[in-house]
Amino acid sequence: MPCYLSPMLPRQKIDALVTRFEAIDQRLSQPIDGETLVKLSRERAELAPVHEAIMELRTAERERLGLAALLDDPEMGTMAADEARALDGRIVALSDTVSKLLLPKDAADEKSAILEIRAGTGGNEAALFAGNLFR
């Protein structure tokens, strides 16, 4: 039976992320001090979208594997084939989503930035453009 998960997704990293998310949930369910609570809550908030996408992907993979048995059934084969095609597309989309979510975060993403917009040379037209750009 073929694996429907993209071979580009690092299985070990995904499993480690899911394990870490579950460990954080378990730790948050126990009494802890305020500083640890804030730290773990932030980490959980960062991991939550990735964890959700991984769980959706795993569910879709299980559904796809369950459909494999129905493909040979003469009565249910055509419906199972249609659903299998739809699930294959969903699995590919979810794999892409998980891949993007696993990309490392840039350190500058959380920092503020200042953007200066000036008219420069060009007279009134440059001032109008700068105003439009600002809006």
ChimeraX attribute file (.defattr): number of C-alpha atoms within 10 A of each C-alpha:
attribute: neighborCount
match mode: 1-to-1
recipient: residues
	/A:1	5
	/A:2	5
	/A:3	9
	/A:4	18
	/A:5	17
	/A:6	14
	/A:7	9
	/A:8	9
	/A:9	14
	/A:10	11
	/A:11	12
	/A:12	9
	/A:13	11
	/A:14	17
	/A:15	13
	/A:16	11
	/A:17	17
	/A:18	19
	/A:19	13
	/A:20	16
	/A:21	21
	/A:22	14
	/A:23	13
	/A:24	17
	/A:25	14
	/A:26	10
	/A:27	14
	/A:28	16
	/A:29	9
	/A:30	9
	/A:31	8
	/A:32	11
	/A:33	8
	/A:34	9
	/A:35	9
	/A:36	12
	/A:37	16
	/A:38	13
	/A:39	10
	/A:40	17
	/A:41	15
	/A:42	12
	/A:43	14
	/A:44	19
	/A:45	11
	/A:46	12
	/A:47	18
	/A:48	14
	/A:49	13
	/A:50	21
	/A:51	22
	/A:52	13
	/A:53	17
	/A:54	22
	/A:55	14
	/A:56	17
	/A:57	22
	/A:58	17
	/A:59	13
	/A:60	19
	/A:61	19
	/A:62	12
	/A:63	14
	/A:64	21
	/A:65	16
	/A:66	13
	/A:67	19
	/A:68	15
	/A:69	11
	/A:70	17
	/A:71	17
	/A:72	13
	/A:73	11
	/A:74	8
	/A:75	10
	/A:76	12
	/A:77	16
	/A:78	14
	/A:79	12
	/A:80	20
	/A:81	16
	/A:82	12
	/A:83	15
	/A:84	20
	/A:85	12
	/A:86	12
	/A:87	18
	/A:88	17
	/A:89	12
	/A:90	16
	/A:91	22
	/A:92	15
	/A:93	13
	/A:94	21
	/A:95	23
	/A:96	15
	/A:97	15
	/A:98	21
	/A:99	18
	/A:100	11
	/A:101	16
	/A:102	16
	/A:103	8
	/A:104	7
	/A:105	9
	/A:106	8
	/A:107	7
	/A:108	8
	/A:109	8
	/A:110	8
	/A:111	7
	/A:112	6
	/A:113	8
	/A:114	5
	/A:115	6
	/A:116	6
	/A:117	12
	/A:118	13
	/A:119	14
	/A:120	9
	/A:121	9
	/A:122	10
	/A:123	9
	/A:124	10
	/A:125	11
	/A:126	14
	/A:127	16
	/A:128	13
	/A:129	15
	/A:130	15
	/A:131	13
	/A:132	9
	/A:133	10
	/A:134	11
	/A:135	6
